[in-house]
Amino acid sequence: MKVVIGSDHAGFQLKNAVGDLLRSMGYSVLDVGAFNENPSDYPDYAAAVGRAVLEGSAERGVLVCGSGVGASVAANKLKGIRAAVCHDSYSAHQGVEHDNMNVLVLGSRIIGAKLAEDLVKAFLTASFTNEDRHKRRLAKVAALEQTN
């Protein structure tokens, strides 16, 4: 599986740790930045991660900013991206199983590297259940993307 990773300056160190973890687990990694800790804007990296998923350059994405909130809000502006900030492993796997989440968002100022590792593993090993109730709910979510 190919995973795209991205972060702003606040998430730079945790993003790099996630990238190292993914490579050690045999995943192919596409890093879209940031490539240093100079001040940068999370919407730019949310867009880059989301577009990589939507264009098929990666199957899933991991996005990091300081709290995870801003990057999650920005990523969800892209039609077809289902991003959620997760700080517990249940949400990380359940978001995939029930909501077909395709981008995991982490807050580098909220969690440490070990918890991030657990969350990434839970996210990447989970699969959408494809149950009718979940498909019905996702169709309603998709319909919301059509309204402005």
Helices and strands as residue ranges (DSSP letters): E 2-7, G 9-11, H 12-24, E 28-31, H 42-54, E 60-65, H 69-75, E 83-85, H 89-99, E 103-107, H 113-125, H 132-145
